[in-house]
């Protein structure tokens, strides 16, 4: 399979509007990560635009875990926006630190809750696909492909990363790096080539963010 098959061919069946929507979501997603690296509060308004669009995109492509995490991102962005506004020294930038032992325990709990929650959603996916009717519907996980299983894992990883970022903890970048790397092949498989490139950019930016936050810790 060549680059054309991976990144161009899937878009031949999309409308110009669908492609444009994905590009807009990608641009604002990259802007959000850039502002996060700079510890700039604009990470949240730009992020909200991106995640709101991706709620629609991921639902349409059957990535229910990713859809849920984008709903969660949007809610947590409002929460994070509030926290960063309260803690910003110049109303723009914030100070960061490592997560405490208690916060790491909470992060583990969030990860496990995420796994259980998204697995449950996929269990009921046949019911959702059948217009919320149990008639001639078999519930279960038999319908999942490898991308769906990766979606369950990355959703849980990103759930923790978003919470740690809202708390201004350096550890958040570790979760973003791992999750972004996993998402690249998943998005290619689902025919979202532009989004897979976005996750490649996210991975590079997350490494830079980790280095920058760690360097600037007081």
Buried (B, 14 or more C-beta within 10 A) or exposed (E): EEEEEBBEBBBEEEEEEBEEBBBEBBBBBBBBBBBBBBBBBBBBBBBBBBBBBBBBBBBEBBBBBBBBBBBBBBEBBEBBBEBBEEEBEEEBBBEBEEBEEEBBEBBEEBBEEBBEBBBEBBBBBBBBEEEEEEEEBEEEBEBBEEBBBBBBBBBBBBBBBBBBBBBBBBBBBBBBBBBBBBBBBBBBBBBBBBBBBBBBBBBEBBBBBBEBBEEEEE
